[in-house]
């Protein structure tokens, strides 16, 4: 949506580079978009056949029953209906548990939709903020956090509903290494239950400006967790050691180095973001609706929460949140917003 907005506002042509993505699965790197030859090469003939047959069975079932994915409320059913049971079992089940901290059957189907979209959209992480000026308040905080900061406090039922909203927190361990990795794409999504890292960004692939020394490689090891759990409470040094070991375990560097030899890492940094991604479980929308109805009574408040536009911690979501907030404040319909001046 943000790309469409920019296209409609900026007249001259824009240079757009297509994201180059890989998926790490079964100790192999799969290119995305998938191709039959790539899947056959890495999955092998048996799994490729089983995935194809399972998908065909699911597709035929949809045609005979005249159903679509809108008929499924939980993420597990949505994914099985979309990709087939076999691919779900070997590819999606453990990865969704890693991302969201709970089985896919407990998650709302929207979590599956947003995860698939996020994997192939990418972006930069921006910290949510709240800004107040001229008696107008623009909030990019999670709804639960915003409600808890209201003074006077919200009614008991609203506070209870806010307490039911759940979020995943984000840790990015930035590693500067001297040797080239085995991949030069923008990002790898790690579908391996053997490691806790969920994705790895190659910052140098985005722009050389993100790497102080162009002779080195800068990688962002991304971990999702719950604020306060065992991963979140690890010290920075422990997280750097974890990320370094997992990078070597995945064999994503051109150096032949043992898992215990961390000399490959020249320097590192840890960045934490609490309550970044909303966890939508089955039945959670009723709690969100209670909170939203209460906040709508404040005419001078524009609350651009994650639940409204997906993952607003990504750059495109954050931009869209700003446009929606400005539209609410100025009471100018979103479609009639003036063109950008540059």
GUVO-791056 format. One record per residue (C-alpha): residue in one letter; x, z, y. Coordinates in steps of 0.05 Angstrom, whole numbers, plus 5000, padded with zeros to 4 digits. Each point is the difference from the previous one (the first is absolute). Example, Ala and Ser with C-alpha at 12.3 -4.5 7.8 and 13.67 -1.06 7.14 Angstrom:
residues 2
SITE   zalum   east     up   north
SITE       A   5246   5156    4910
SITE       S   5027   4987    5069
***
This chain:
residues 342
SITE   zalum   east     up   north
SITE       X   5000   5000    5000
SITE       X   5057   5016    5048
SITE       X   5032   4933    4985
SITE       X   4934   4965    5015
SITE       X   4993   5039    5065
SITE       X   5070   4979    5022
SITE       X   4987   4928    4982
SITE       X   4937   5000    5042
SITE       X   5035   5032    5060
SITE       X   5068   4967    5001
SITE       X   4997   4925    5013
SITE       X   5071   4979    4983
SITE       X   5023   4994    4929
SITE       X   5030   5062    4968
SITE       X   5056   4999    4949
SITE       X   4975   5038    4939
SITE       X   5045   5015    4941
SITE       X   4964   5010    4934
SITE       X   5016   5065    4966
SITE       X   5044   4993    4938
SITE       X   4979   5052    4948
SITE       X   5022   5022    4931
SITE       X   4967   5045    4949
SITE       X   5045   5042    4955
SITE       X   4968   5007    4932
SITE       X   5031   5013    4931
SITE       X   5070   4997    5029
SITE       X   4988   4930    5027
SITE       X   4985   4971    5069
SITE       X   4936   4959    5004
SITE       X   4990   4953    5058
SITE       X   4936   5003    5040
SITE       X   4955   4961    5000
SITE       X   5002   5000    4925
SITE       X   5008   4936    4961
SITE       X   4986   4987    4927
SITE       X   5072   4980    4986
SITE       X   5027   5063    5034
SITE       X   4952   5045    4962
SITE       X   5016   4965    4934
SITE       X   5075   5008    5012
SITE       X   4997   5074    5017
SITE       X   4940   5025    4961
SITE       X   5013   4960    4938
SITE       X   4951   4956    4961
SITE       X   4961   5057    4967
SITE       X   4983   5040    5062
SITE       X   4988   4936    5039
SITE       X   4950   4978    4947
SITE       X   4966   5068    4998
SITE       X   4995   5002    5077
SITE       X   4970   4930    5000
SITE       X   4950   5015    4946
SITE       X   4980   5066    5032
SITE       X   4990   4967    5067
SITE       X   4959   4944    4968
SITE       X   4957   5051    4964
SITE       X   4987   5037    5065
SITE       X   4986   4936    5038
SITE       X   4950   4976    4948
SITE       X   4967   5069    5001
SITE       X   4991   4995    5075
SITE       X   4969   4931    4994
SITE       X   4951   5020    4946
SITE       X   4980   5065    5034
SITE       X   5000   4968    5070
SITE       X   5039   5059    5028
SITE       X   5057   5006    5049
SITE       X   5049   5054    5022
SITE       X   4949   5028    5049
SITE       X   4964   5030    4941
SITE       X   5057   5048    4984
SITE       X   5011   5065    5038
SITE       X   5065   5025    4969
SITE       X   5068   4967    5005
SITE       X   5012   4996    4925
SITE       X   4937   4960    4987
SITE       X   5014   4956    5060
SITE       X   5070   4984    4976
SITE       X   4979   4987    4928
SITE       X   4945   4954    5023
SITE       X   5046   4963    5047
SITE       X   5063   4993    4957
SITE       X   4980   5017    4929
SITE       X   5009   5062    4957
SITE       X   5069   4983    4972
SITE       X   5033   4987    5067
SITE       X   4968   5063    5028
SITE       X   5027   5042    4942
SITE       X   5072   4975    5004
SITE       X   5007   4985    5074
SITE       X   4951   5037    5045
SITE       X   4983   5067    4967
SITE       X   5066   5037    5009
SITE       X   5014   4968    5068
SITE       X   4934   5023    5030
SITE       X   5013   5070    4974
SITE       X   5069   4998    5034
SITE       X   4970   4976    5066
SITE       X   4939   5044    5005
SITE       X   5019   5060    4957
SITE       X   4938   4995    4956
SITE       X   4972   4953    4947
SITE       X   4967   4936    5024
SITE       X   4934   5020    4968
SITE       X   4994   5056    5052
SITE       X   5015   4953    5059
SITE       X   4949   4960    5038
SITE       X   5003   4925    4991
SITE       X   5022   4994    5073
SITE       X   5066   5032    4981
SITE       X   5012   4942    4952
SITE       X   4981   4948    5053
SITE       X   5044   5031    5054
SITE       X   5059   5008    4952
SITE       X   4998   4927    4980
SITE       X   4995   4979    5073
SITE       X   5055   5048    5022
SITE       X   5048   4976    4947
SITE       X   4997   4930    5027
SITE       X   4996   5017    5074
SITE       X   5059   5046    5014
SITE       X   5015   5028    5068
SITE       X   5033   5057    5038
SITE       X   4981   5073    4999
SITE       X   4976   5029    5065
SITE       X   4985   5074    5011
SITE       X   4927   5016    5017
SITE       X   4990   5026    5070
SITE       X   4948   5029    5047
SITE       X   4999   4983    5074
SITE       X   4955   5027    5055
SITE       X   4995   4974    5071
SITE       X   4945   4997    5052
SITE       X   4953   5040    4955
SITE       X   5006   4947    4946
SITE       X   5031   5016    4932
SITE       X   5028   4949    4953
SITE       X   5018   5028    4931
SITE       X   5038   4968    4944
SITE       X   5002   5065    4960
SITE       X   4969   5006    4931
SITE       X   4927   5021    5007
SITE       X   5014   5066    4965
SITE       X   5056   5018    5048
SITE       X   4959   4980    5061
SITE       X   4941   5043    4979
SITE       X   5044   5061    4989
SITE       X   5028   4994    5071
SITE       X   4932   4999    5035
SITE       X   4986   5057    5048
SITE       X   4947   5028    4995
SITE       X   5003   4992    4924
SITE       X   4955   4951    4965
SITE       X   4940   5027    4960
SITE       X   5013   5029    4932
SITE       X   4972   4941    4962
SITE       X   5045   4952    5039
SITE       X   5061   5043    4987
SITE       X   4983   5003    4926
SITE       X   4993   4924    4998
SITE       X   5067   4991    5035
SITE       X   5033   5046    4950
SITE       X   4976   4953    4944
SITE       X   5038   4941    5030
SITE       X   5066   4990    4965
SITE       X   5063   4964    5022
SITE       X   5067   4979    4969
SITE       X   5064   5014    5038
SITE       X   5059   4953    5006
SITE       X   5074   5010    4993
SITE       X   5049   4944    5016
SITE       X   5072   5010    4978
SITE       X   5044   4951    5038
SITE       X   5064   4981    4963
SITE       X   5058   4962    5031
SITE       X   5042   4967    4946
SITE       X   5062   4958    5004
SITE       X   4984   4950    4945
SITE       X   4946   4948    4997
SITE       X   4939   5016    4958
SITE       X   4976   4951    4948
SITE       X   4940   4982    5042
SITE       X   4994   4970    5069
SITE       X   4924   5002    5007
SITE       X   4964   5044    5050
SITE       X   4973   5051    4951
SITE       X   4995   5019    4927
SITE       X   4940   5037    4971
SITE       X   5025   5044    4943
SITE       X   4950   5000    4942
SITE       X   5043   5045    4957
SITE       X   4978   5070    4977
SITE       X   5073   5017    4987
SITE       X   5013   5010    5075
SITE       X   4961   5033    5056
SITE       X   5016   4948    5054
SITE       X   4940   4955    5012
SITE       X   5031   4945    5043
SITE       X   5068   4980    5029
SITE       X   5006   4965    5067
SITE       X   5060   4957    5017
SITE       X   5004   5011    5075
SITE       X   5054   4947    5008
SITE       X   4951   4947    4975
SITE       X   4952   5016    5057
SITE       X   5051   4995    5055
SITE       X   5075   5013    5009
SITE       X   4980   5045    5060
SITE       X   4978   5053    4950
SITE       X   5070   5005    4971
SITE       X   5056   5026    5045
SITE       X   5054   4966    4959
SITE       X   4980   4931    4975
SITE       X   5052   5004    4945
SITE       X   4961   5056    4967
SITE       X   4932   5006    4968
SITE       X   4945   5049    5022
SITE       X   4946   5017    4950
SITE       X   4938   5043    5009
SITE       X   4980   5037    4937
SITE       X   4926   5019    5007
SITE       X   4968   5060    4966
SITE       X   4927   5021    5003
SITE       X   4981   5072    4987
SITE       X   4953   5055    5022
SITE       X   5024   5043    5058
SITE       X   5026   5065    4970
SITE       X   5011   4975    4929
SITE       X   5066   5002    4963
SITE       X   5025   4933    5027
SITE       X   4980   5016    5072
SITE       X   5036   5067    4999
SITE       X   5067   4971    4975
SITE       X   5056   5006    5051
SITE       X   5028   4938    5033
SITE       X   5064   5002    4959
SITE       X   4960   5004    4936
SITE       X   4956   4942    5021
SITE       X   5061   4958    5016
SITE       X   5029   5016    4931
SITE       X   4934   4983    4967
SITE       X   4993   4933    5037
SITE       X   5073   4982    4986
SITE       X   4993   5015    4926
SITE       X   4936   4960    4994
SITE       X   5031   4941    5037
SITE       X   5057   4999    4949
SITE       X   4952   5012    4942
SITE       X   4960   4938    5021
SITE       X   5065   4960    5001
SITE       X   4983   4968    5067
SITE       X   5072   4996    5025
SITE       X   5053   4951    4983
SITE       X   5050   5056    4986
SITE       X   5005   5024    4929
SITE       X   4995   5074    5013
SITE       X   4978   5057    4956
SITE       X   4939   5041    5019
SITE       X   5044   5061    5015
SITE       X   5046   4962    5047
SITE       X   4969   5002    5070
SITE       X   5061   4974    5037
SITE       X   4962   4935    5010
SITE       X   4959   5035    5055
SITE       X   5037   5001    5066
SITE       X   4949   5039    5042
SITE       X   4927   5020    4995
SITE       X   4941   5029    5039
SITE       X   4932   5028    4982
SITE       X   4936   4989    5038
SITE       X   4935   5037    4983
SITE       X   4928   4984    5020
SITE       X   4946   5049    4980
SITE       X   4928   4979    4984
SITE       X   5012   4926    5009
SITE       X   4956   4964    4949
SITE       X   4928   5021    4988
SITE       X   4983   5012    4927
SITE       X   4931   4974    4987
SITE       X   4971   5032    4938
SITE       X   4931   4984    4971
SITE       X   4950   5038    5043
SITE       X   5045   5011    5060
SITE       X   4961   4954    5046
SITE       X   4945   5051    5008
SITE       X   5051   5049    5029
SITE       X   5029   4947    5046
SITE       X   4930   4982    5025
SITE       X   4987   5073    5020
SITE       X   5064   5001    5041
SITE       X   4989   4932    5031
SITE       X   4928   5017    5022
SITE       X   5025   5063    5034
SITE       X   5056   4966    5037
SITE       X   4955   4944    5024
SITE       X   4964   5049    5046
SITE       X   5062   5004    5044
SITE       X   4995   4940    5046
SITE       X   5070   5009    5029
SITE       X   5033   5000    4931
SITE       X   5025   4938    4964
SITE       X   5023   5022    4931
SITE       X   5036   4944    4965
SITE       X   5008   5033    4932
SITE       X   5034   4970    4939
SITE       X   4932   4995    4965
SITE       X   4975   4950    5051
SITE       X   5052   4946    4993
SITE       X   5038   5015    4937
SITE       X   5072   5022    5005
SITE       X   5009   5008    5075
SITE       X   5071   5026    4991
SITE       X   5021   4929    4991
SITE       X   5015   4961    5063
SITE       X   4941   4953    4994
SITE       X   4951   5057    4987
SITE       X   5028   5039    5059
SITE       X   4991   4940    5046
SITE       X   4929   4990    4975
SITE       X   4985   5074    5012
SITE       X   5023   4992    5072
SITE       X   4955   4939    5011
SITE       X   4940   5035    4970
SITE       X   5013   5063    5042
SITE       X   5006   4959    5064
SITE       X   4936   4964    4983
SITE       X   4964   5067    4991
SITE       X   5027   5028    5065
SITE       X   4985   4940    5043
SITE       X   4934   4985    4963
SITE       X   5022   4928    4996
SITE       X   4981   4971    4932
SITE       X   5060   4986    4956
SITE       X   4986   4926    4996
SITE       X   4997   4995    5077
SITE       X   5066   5035    5014
SITE       X   5040   4962    5052
SITE       X   5059   4957    4980
SITE       X   5069   5031    5002
SITE       X   5042   4985    5061
SITE       X   5074   4987    4988
***
